[in-house]
Amino acid sequence: MPDSFLSFNNVSYILPNGDALFSGISFDISRGEKAALTGPNGIGKTTLFRLAQKVLLPADGSIVCNAIPAFLPQETELNQTVGNVLGVQPILEALEKLNAGNCNEHLFDLIGQRWNIRSEIEQALTDFGLDFVELSDSFDRLSGGEREKILLLKIFLADSPILMFDEPTNNLDSRTRNVFYDYIRTTAKTVFLISHDRDLLERMNCILELSGNGLKKYGGNYHFYLTEKNKEKQCLQNQKSCLQNEAARLIKNRLKIENSAGKQARTAQRKINSKKFIKIQANAMHGIAQETKAKKIKKIKEKLTHKQEKLYEVKLSLREENVTIPLPAKPFLKDTVLEISNLSFDFGKRPLFRHFNLILKGGEKLHLQGNNGSGKTTLIRLILGDLQPTHGSVRLKGRAAYLSQDLSLLSAKKTVVENIMDLNPGISVNEACAAAAHFQFRGKDGLKTVKSLSGGEKLKAALAAVLGTDRCPDLLILDEPTNNLDIQSTEILEKALNDYRGSLIIVSHDRIFVNAVEIDRNICLQSIVLK
């Protein structure tokens, strides 16, 4: 079996409108390698995946895959059993026929080496917290989170040496993420996945970075990748310094030549005045000097233009997107911002909370934890007043703002500036433009409609609307904010939240993000939800 399971050789892909999404992409993934593809949203990662799966065809180049990879189709039929979704039903039926005495040869071919498939499935369902699920259960009767776990198990249970996942941990809670990490760590199969989950990237043994400059492979985990990126950044800083010095030297040489030519002209004029040169001789000398000067200056200009172009490219590579949060017109609340007293809430006939109490002080950052289904989003809705408690009270002091996963507070058809004005009634157009500029929407960029923005840009627009004016909320609530963000956008969010001086409630299973935001207190709803 070839050592390289998957090879891209000078691959290009053209979008339906004729634009090149990427070109000249070459890389190899070896047998047993655990490779992660990362890069900004919209750069073409999922398209590259579809090419590897032969769902799409390249415009140029070749793709060689020495096995049929296991991956999820874009749509899964809901009206089927869990066993059929997992792709194991034919094997289970073959085992039942053998047990009944049917020894047809094709049954042995169907089973292959998977004689313990039933115990494999039972263990996998238990690991993913689905031990209550039967293979005969209808897939459409499961919750969205349960279906997602079944689909992940479908890949792990597949009889393929290559497993492919696209953002597999986005909607998993902390417990299930850790189970997924263990499966990735222990499998002997080749793994190729797309992810911005930095905990997951830390467990891979190579990182493929797709950017506007092409694709580059880093032979290590996320820590190794960051180390190499920092080295590259330092090299670019050194290159920038050298180019700036060379440009300054060329400018100095040009001025020196211009000054020396002027000096020659003045010397010739003095000799004419003293009768040492006749005018014809002086003009001839002046012409030669001017011609020599022009040639030298032209050569210097060409070199200078080249250096300045290189310098511009280096500066673009080094450019970092910084955001700034203005100080509010009024001070943030320092005392109690949120007080929940003896809260009880029933979800239908199911008691979800009983006698829950919480006091949140001004400037305090709270991490709300809990497995999926423990009531985190429900608690947020109770805080915001979207739901009313069965018993007890929720008292919110000051102004609160909520950023959901889909950033639905923004109107897609309106511009960035218009959204800022809508969410901050009474501010002027100039104030809205200033808020947009704090988050990199300068000039005409502030007039872009939200529907035209990338995922990262949409996040910055939402932050500009909520935090960009001097009317920052006293409490900011975020529900799984990093699920659909690339790493660069997540880091922008981390910086913005660290600059924010109000109170914060974050629901997130992203451990690295939570640590970066410098949380003051953690509350796990499992410890307060009535079982």
N, C-alpha and C positions, 0 to 999 in steps of 0.2 A: 504494500500500500504506500503511495507517495507520501513524503513527509509533509508536503504543503497541501492542506485540505482545500483552501480557497485562495485563488490568485486573481488580482485585477491587473491588467497590463495596458497602460496608457488609455484608460477608459474615459470617454466623454459622454455627456448626456445633454440633449437639447430639449428645452421646454416647448410645449405646443405653440407658443407665440414666436418661436425662432431664437430665443435667447439661450445662450449656453449656461446651464446651471453649474457645471464644473467640467474640467477637461484635464487630460494628462494624469489621471489618477492611477497609481500603481502601488500595490502592497500585497503581502502574503500573510496568511494565517496558517500556522503549522498545527500538526496533530497534537491535541492535548492543550493547546494554548487557550488562555482565557483573555479575550481581547474586548476592549470597550471602545466604542466610537463616540466621540464627544465633539462639541463645537456649538457655535451660536444657533439659535432657532432660525429656521428658514435657509440654512446654508446648504441643505440637501442630504441630510443624514438618512432620513426614511427612504428617499429615492435611491440612495446607494444600497440600502438594505433590500429594496424591491429588485434591484438589479442582481444582487447576490442570490436572491430567491428565484430568479428568472421570471418574475412577474412582469418586469419591464425589460426592454432590450436597449443596449447602449447605442449611441449614434456612431461611436468609433471605439476601437480597442477590443480586447477580448477578456472574457471572464471564464475561469476554469474552476469548477467545484467538483471534487472527487467523491462526493456523497450527496444524497438528497437531504437537505437540512430540515430540521423540525422547527416550524414557526406557526404562528397563529394566522389564519385567514382574516381578511379585513372584516368579514361578517360571519357570525356563527348562528346557525338555525336554532331557535329557542325551543321549538316543539320536538324535542327528542330526549332520550334518557341521559343521565349523567354518564353511564357506561359508554354510550355511543359518542358523547362529546369527548371523553377521554381517549377514544379510539381503541379500547381494549375489548369491546363486546365480542368481536369475532373470535378472539383468543379464548375468552371465557366460555363461549359456546362450544368451541373445539374441545376444550378440556372436559366439559360436561358430556359430550358425545363419546369421548374415549372412556370416561368413567362408566358410561352406559354399555360399553362393550364394542363400540364401533372403532375398528382399527384401520380405517382408511388412511392411506399414505399421505394424502394432502392435509389431513388434520395435524400430522407431525410437522409438516412443512410450515403450517400456519403458526403453530406454537413455537417452533424454533427452540431457543434455549430458555424460554420464559415460563418454566414450569411453576415458578413461585409468584406468578403475576398477581394472584389474588391477595397474598400477604403483602406484596409490594404496595398495592393500592391501599389496603387497610392502614398500613403504616404511614403512607403519604397523607391520607386524609386526616389521620390523627395528628400528624406533625403540623398541618396547616389549620388545625382547629375545626375540622369538618367531620369528626368521628360520628356525628349524628346523620350524615348523608349516606343514603343507600344508592347503589349503582342503578337501581331500577327507578329512582326518583326522577320526576320530570325536571329538566334543566330550567324551565321557565318559572318553576315554583320557588327557586332560590333567590335570595337578595342579590343586588348588584355586586356587593363585595364578595359574596360566596361564589358567584359565577366567575369573578375575576380570578379567584384562587383556583377554581377547577381548571380554567384555561391555562394557568401557569403549570399546573400539574400535568396537563395534557402534553406539554413540551417535555417536561422531565421524564414522563413515562414513555415517550416515543422511542421506537426502535431505530434511532438515528445516531450517528457519531457526532453530529454537529447540532447544537442547540442555539437558536436565535431568539432574542427577546428585544422588544422595543419599549423602553421606559417601564420595566417590569415592576418597580417598587413605588410608582407614583401614588397609588391609592391604597397601599398596604399600611396597616398600623405597625407599631414598633415590634410587637411580638412576631408578627408574620414576616416582617422584614428580616429579623434575625434568623428565622427558619429558612428563608430564601437564601440568605448569605451562607448558611451552613450547607445547603444543597449545592450552591455554586462551588464552595470550597472543596467539598468531598467528591464531586463528580469527576470521573476520569475522562469524560467526553470533552470535545472542543466546544468552547462557548464564545459566541460573538453577540454582543448586545450594544444597544444604544442606551446611554444613561447620563444624567447629570447628578445622580446620587453619589456624593463624594465618599460616603461610607462604603458603598458598593464598589466604586472605582478603586478604593484602597485595597480591595480583595482581588483585583485583576492582576495579571502579570504583563500586560502591555496595553498602552493607550494609543488609539489612533485619533489624531486631531484633524478634523476637517475645517478648513478656513478658506477665505477668499484667495489665499496663496496656494491652495492645493491641499494635499494630505501628507501628514508626517507621522511616522510611527515612533513611539517612545517605548523602549524595552524594559518596562518596570511598572510598578503600581502608581497610584495617584501622587504619593509623596515623591517618588522618583521623578514623575512628570513635572511637578512643581519645581523641584530642584533644577531640572534641566531648563525649564522656562525662565527661571531666575538667572541662570547662567547666560541664556540667550539675551535676556534683557540687559544684563551687564555688558555683554559684547556690543549690543546696539548703543548703549550709553557711551561706551568707549569710542565706537565708530562715529557717533554724533559729535563728540568732542573733537576728534581728529578732523572731521569734515569742516566743523566750524573754524578750527585753527587754519586749515588749508585755505578756506574761503577768505579769511581775514588776511592771510599772507598774499594771496593773489590780488586782493583789493589794494593792499599796500604797495605791491610791485607796480600795479597799474598807475597809481598816483605818482610813484617815483618816476616812471617813464614819462608821464605827462609833464611833470615838473622839470625833468632833465631836457625835454624837447624845448620847453619854454626858455630854459637857461641858454641852450644853444642859439636860439633865435635872438636873444638879447646880446649875446657875445658877438654874433655876426653884425648886428646893428652898430655896436660900439666900434667895430673895426672899420665899418663903412664911414662912420662919423670921423674916425681918426685917419682916413685916407689909406689904411692898410689893405682894404679890399675894395675892388670896384663892385658896383651893384649887381652886375651879372654873376660874379663869383658868389656873392652872398646869397642871391636867389637860388643858385644851383645847390649850395650847401643846405639852405633851408628846405628845399624840395626833397633832397635825399633824407634829411632828418625826419621830415614829416612822413615820408613813405615808410621808413624804418619804424617810426613810432606807431603808425597805423597797423603794420603787420604784427608788431609785438602786442599791441592792445587787443587786436582781433584774436590772437592766439590765447591771450589771458582770458578774454571774455568767453571763449569756447570752453576752456577749462573750468572757469567759474560757473558757467551755466550747468555743466555736468555735475560739479560738486554740489551746487544748490539743489538740483533735481534729486540727487542721491540723499541729500540732507532732508529734503521734504519727505521722501519715502521712509527714511529712518524715523522721523518725527511722527509720521502716521502710525508706524508700527509700535511706537512707544506711547501713543496717546491713550490716556485713561479717562473714562467717563466719570467725572466728579459731580456730585449733587450737593447742594447746600440748602439748609433749612433755616429760614429767617427767624429771628426772635419774635415771639408773639407780642401784639400790642398790649395785652394784659398778661400778668404773671400766671403760670399754671397753678392749679389748685395744689396746695401742700397738704391739706388735711384729707379727710375721707372723700374719695371720688366715687366709690361704689360700696353699698352696704346691702347684703342679702341676709335676711333674718328668717330663720325657721322655715325655709322654703320646702314645700312639697309640690310635686307635679306628677300627674298621671297621664301617660301616653295611651289614649283609649282606655282600656281597662287595666293596662299594665302600669303599676307604680314605678316611676323612674327615679324620682328624688324623694327623700324623706328627711325633714329636719336639717336641711343644708344651710350652713352659715358661712359667710365670707365678707371680710372687710378689706378693701383695696385702698391703699394710701396714694397720695399724689406722687408721681414719679416712679412708682413701683412697677416692676416688670414681672408679670406672672405667666408661667407656662402651664397650660391646661392639658393634662395628659389623660390617656385612657384608650382602651382598645376600641375599634370601630363598633358602634352600637351602644357605647356606654353613656351617651347623652351629651357630648361636648357641644355639638351644634345646637341642640335643644336649649342648653344653658345659655348660649350666646343669644338665641332668639328671646329668651326670657329677660336677659339683661337689656336688650334693645327695645323691649316692649312689644315685640311681634307676637309673643305668647303671654298669657296671664297665668300666674301660679294657681294651683288648686288651693293652697294655703300658704301663709307667710307673705313676705313682701320683698320687693326689689326696689331700692332707692338709688337712682343714678343722679349724681350732682355734676353740674357743668355740661360741656358738650362732648358727645361721643361720635366717633366715625368708625365705619366697618368696611374692611376690605375683604371681599369674598374671593374664592379661588378664581372665578371667572371675571373678576373686576367689573361686575354688572352695574356698579354705580355710575359708570361712564355711558354716555349716549353715543352709539356707534356712528350715527350720521352727522354728529356735530364735531367741530374742531376742538383741538386741545384747549385753546383759549376760551371758547364758548363753554366747555365743560367746567373749567375752573370758575367761570363767572356764575354758572348755574348752581354750583355746589358751595359758593361763597357769596350769597346774595348781598348786594350793596357795594361790591368792590368795583373799581373803575376798570376800563380796558387796559390802561397802563399798568395797573396793579396785577391784573391777570397775566399780561405779557411778561412782567417781571417774575411772577411765580413760575411761568413756563420756562423762562431762561434759567432759573435756578436748577432745573432738571434737564438742561441741554436742548430745550426747544427754543432756539433763538431765531428772531426774524420770521421768515416765511415758514419755518418748521412748526411754529405755533399755530399756523393756519391749516395744518394737515388734519383730515378727519380721522377719528379714532379707528374706523374700520380699515384704514389704509396702513395702520401701524403694525410693526412686528410685535411679538409677545413682550420683548424687553422694553420696547418703546411704550407699549400700552401700560406696562407697570409704572414707568416713569411718569406717564401722563396722570395716572391715578394718584401717585404720590404727590405730584405737583398740585393736583386739585385738593388733596386732603392736608398736605403739610407745607405746601409752597407759599402760602400767604401768611400774614401776621396774625391769622385767626385760627391757629392750630387747635385741634380738639384737645380736651383735657384727658380723654381716654381714647386710645386707638385699639381696635380689635381686629385680629387677622386670623383667618381660618385656612390652614394649610396653604400659606402663601407661595411656597416654593415648588409646588407640585408640577407646574407647567413652565417653570423658568429655567433658562440655561444658567450655567455657573456664573458668568459675568453679571447677569441680571440679579442673581441671588446675592452676589457680593455688593452690588449697588444698594439693594434693599437692606442688607446688614449695616452698611454705613449710614444709611438714612435713619434707621431705627436707633442706632447708637447715638446719633446727633439729636434725636427727638427727646425732649425733656418732660413729656407728659407721661401718664400711666399707660401701661401696655398689657394686653391679654393676647397671648399667642397660642393657637392650637396648631401643633406641628409634630410630625414623626421624624423630622429631619434633625438628627442629633447635632451635626456640625453647625447647622444654622442656629439652633437654639443656643449652643455654647457661644457662638460668635456674638449673639445679641446681649450677652451678659445678664441673664435672667436672675432675678432676686429670689424668686420662690416658685416651687413646683407643687401642683395639686394634681393627684391622680384620682379621677372620678371612680375608678374601681373600688376605692376605699370608702366612698361615700354613697355609691348607688346601691339601693336595696336590691338584693338578689331574690 
